Amino acid sequence: MSKFDYDLFVIGAGSGGVRASRVAASHGARVAVAEEHRVGGTCVIRGCVPKKLLVYGAHFAEDLKDARHFGWDVPPNCRFDWARLRDNVLAEVTRLEGLYGQTLDNHQVEVFKTRATVAGPQTVRLADGRELTAERILIATGGWPFVPDFPGSEHAITSNEVFHLETLPQRVVIAGGGYIANEFAGIFNEFGSKVTIVNRGDAILRGYDEQIRDRLLQISMTKGIEFRFNAPFQSIEKQADGSLMVHLANCDPIPADAVLVATGRVPNTRGLGLAEAGVELDADGAVKVDEGNRSSVPSIYAVGDVTNRIQLTPVAIREGQAFADSVFGGKPTTVDYANVPSAVFSHPPIGAVGMTEAEARNKLGSIRVYTSDFRAMKNVLAGRNERALYKMVVNEATDQVVGLHLIGPDAPEILQAAAVAVKAGLTKADFDATVALHPSMAEELVLLK
Ligand SMILES: Cc1cc2nc3c(=O)[nH]c(=O)nc-3n(C[C@H](O)[C@H](O)[C@H](O)COP(=O)(O)OP(=O)(O)OC[C@H]3O[C@@H](n4cnc5c(N)ncnc54)[C@H](O)[C@@H]3O)c2cc1C
């Protein structure tokens, strides 16, 4: 008999924690998991899933307009009901939460619906003070929205609250330039809100290819989204009528009904007892781990956003799987972080994998760049003057495709398939040798000249 209550205690039932718990249990481990909010974590409850459903809902605004060009009679004043979409989305989230809970139950993982902290290298303390022991502890507590400190910041909401808004705000100010800021700008703009993105720097979507970022900026502005650059927040002032006034450096104040702060996410380690247990954290509070997801304390591991490697759900899931297979399944596995694809579900969306043109120039020196700048057939008939841009970055020395960057309708769907080729190290000649699938947008990838 083990001297511990569990073989593994997982703190956080999100993307990484649920996968690690389930797989460790399937390898025969006695597993418990604590979750202080809702099983499923950020992605399912207040991230990828509800966000993507809102993106679908938002895109109908354009589809309904375009439908007339395709012969459909659509009433000129189509009405959008925020409360109906919000409630349907939240109901779907609850359904998925139930499925995640069921998966844990089916694998005999014990779930504690409470906050847990680390009380020692092999001890966890629940919110009610109970202490439980485990041979190993896995920290999978994810990230938390970072809100800069300025007067009136309490009037702002974050992505945690945005899915629950009572009413659709007529005027929205969004702080930030990352993917969450741009995605919600697109969503609210399509719903008819007046949207302003406010950025303290001078660019959006750092890390993405410059031409693709520029294209999104141009299209977003054409659709009516406003941008303020080099304009850090100074304060938010509540007005007598309940609305807000946003004061910025270097710009006129902006009136708003809601202010969404999307200025990044920080590792969720505050008050967890990690430093006290001897776990080393980096300057941002992320748990420092080795290739095997092990922290500086040998019995404590960490996966997902709390380690601040790549903050994406599929990465957290892979890390959770690799941890469980390595530690409990006798199959040592590490995660390969090269060529992780990513998307921005803006209007239109972006999909990207591999090196940007600038990165490739720095790392490889000699490269070739191919672009296709085209109007999707559907947009042509719809009279929508919105151009897609596909960009391929090729290593001159080897002909290998080292980066693909797409913006246009369905770009993430197309990119996921093409990312297989980039991951496999295929060459431009391999793309050229593939016969086009016509008519499609994706065929541009094999016709680049
Ligand atoms: C608005 C938004 C949109 C996103 N969209 C995408 C997307 O389109 N694609 C994508 O790949 N990623 C997306 N992400 C990122 C994705 O959600 C995260 O990368 C992913 O959820 C990380 O998984 P995780 O297991 O590390 O943590 P999480 O999923 O955050 O899970 C951590 C869990 O731990 C719980 N917890 C924390 N502390 C404690 C404690 N002390 N005790 C008990 N429980 C605790 C939390 O309540 C949470 O449920 C999005 C994120 C946001 C915010």
The ligand as a Gaussian input file, in Angstrom:
#p B3LYP/6-31G(d) Opt

LIG

0 1
 C      -10.645000      34.471000     -24.580000
 C       -9.661000      33.348000     -24.846000
 C       -9.656000      32.743000     -26.074000
 C       -8.776000      31.689000     -26.327000
 N       -8.807000      31.121000     -27.560000
 C       -7.969000      30.111000     -27.839000
 C       -8.009000      29.468000     -29.115000
 O       -8.788000      29.829000     -29.980000
 N       -7.163000      28.409000     -29.323000
 C       -6.292000      27.975000     -28.364000
 O       -5.567000      27.004000     -28.610000
 N       -6.218000      28.588000     -27.152000
 C       -7.046000      29.632000     -26.883000
 N       -6.996000      30.222000     -25.639000
 C       -5.960000      29.773000     -24.677000
 C       -6.389000      28.491000     -23.971000
 O       -7.642000      28.697000     -23.339000
 C       -5.334000      28.096000     -22.949000
 O       -4.094000      27.998000     -23.592000
 C       -5.648000      26.760000     -22.292000
 O       -6.901000      26.766000     -21.672000
 C       -4.555000      26.408000     -21.275000
 O       -4.879000      25.231000     -20.609000
 P       -4.334000      24.966000     -19.134000
 O       -4.709000      23.568000     -18.797000
 O       -2.939000      25.374000     -19.021000
 O       -5.153000      25.975000     -18.195000
 P       -6.683000      26.318000     -18.078000
 O       -7.484000      25.754000     -19.175000
 O       -6.717000      27.779000     -17.850000
 O       -7.128000      25.553000     -16.765000
 C       -6.660000      25.910000     -15.503000
 C       -7.743000      25.564000     -14.504000
 O       -7.190000      25.620000     -13.207000
 C       -8.159000      26.141000     -12.319000
 N       -7.443000      26.633000     -11.146000
 C       -6.535000      27.645000     -11.093000
 N       -6.020000      27.746000      -9.860000
 C       -6.606000      26.777000      -9.111000
 C       -6.460000      26.365000      -7.759000
 N       -5.599000      26.960000      -6.948000
 N       -7.216000      25.333000      -7.306000
 C       -8.090000      24.706000      -8.138000
 N       -8.252000      25.057000      -9.433000
 C       -7.503000      26.067000      -9.924000
 C       -8.840000      27.211000     -13.149000
 O      -10.117000      27.526000     -12.627000
 C       -8.906000      26.543000     -14.505000
 O      -10.113000      25.835000     -14.675000
 C       -7.876000      31.257000     -25.337000
 C       -7.872000      31.874000     -24.086000
 C       -8.751000      32.905000     -23.832000
 C       -8.746000      33.563000     -22.499000

